[in-house]
Amino acid sequence: MEVDFIIPEKKIAIEVKYQKTIHQEDYKSLRLVMRKKRFENAYLLTKNLSEERDFPEGKIISVPAWQIEDLKEVISDPLKY
């Protein structure tokens, strides 16, 4: 399993799924990385989904691609959110 981006110094993993529908299967890689690296949050960059989902490993935040500026802000200062 792999994710698209890992920013270890900020403990952030990002997976890109630019598709209309996000399935439970799409969260697997992020959850595995969160478990192994002990990350509390991860991000799923999507086509249009905006939501937060809680899993036993932590929170996965889905961000639509058109909100990429918001995601860049979160990554630069995750404690702010």
C-alpha positions in Angstrom: 0.0 0.0 0.0 1.1 3.5 -0.7 0.0 7.1 -0.4 0.8 9.9 -2.7 2.5 12.3 -0.3 4.0 12.0 3.2 5.3 15.1 5.1 7.0 13.4 8.0 8.0 16.5 9.9 4.4 17.5 10.1 3.1 14.0 10.5 0.8 14.3 7.5 -0.2 11.9 4.8 -2.1 12.9 1.6 -3.8 10.7 -0.9 -5.2 12.0 -4.2 -8.5 10.5 -5.4 -9.8 12.8 -8.2 -13.0 10.9 -8.8 -16.7 11.5 -8.3 -17.3 8.8 -5.7 -15.0 7.9 -2.8 -15.4 4.3 -1.6 -14.5 2.8 1.7 -11.6 1.1 -0.1 -10.1 4.5 -0.9 -9.3 5.1 2.7 -7.2 1.9 3.2 -3.8 3.2 2.3 -4.2 6.3 4.5 -5.4 4.3 7.4 -2.4 1.9 7.1 0.1 4.8 7.0 -1.6 6.5 9.9 -1.4 3.3 12.0 2.3 2.6 11.1 3.5 6.1 11.4 1.2 7.1 14.3 -0.2 10.1 12.4 -3.4 11.5 13.9 -4.7 13.1 10.7 -4.5 12.5 7.0 -5.9 14.2 3.9 -7.7 12.9 0.9 -7.7 15.3 -2.0 -10.9 14.6 -4.0 -12.8 15.9 -7.0 -15.7 17.4 -4.9 -16.0 15.8 -1.5 -15.6 17.9 1.6 -15.9 15.9 4.9 -14.1 14.6 8.0 -14.3 11.0 8.9 -13.1 9.5 12.2 -11.4 6.1 12.1 -9.7 4.2 14.9 -6.4 5.4 13.5 -7.4 9.0 13.5 -9.2 11.6 11.3 -9.2 11.6 7.5 -10.1 15.0 6.1 -11.4 15.0 2.5 -10.7 18.3 0.6 -12.0 19.1 -2.9 -9.3 20.0 -5.4 -10.8 23.4 -5.8 -10.0 24.1 -2.2 -6.3 23.3 -2.6 -5.3 26.7 -1.1 -7.1 25.7 2.1 -5.2 22.4 2.2 -1.8 24.2 1.7 -2.7 26.4 4.7 -3.5 23.5 6.9 -0.3 21.7 6.0 1.8 24.8 6.7 0.2 25.3 10.2 -1.8 22.2 11.3 -2.1 23.3 14.9 -4.1 26.3 13.8 -7.0 23.9 12.8 
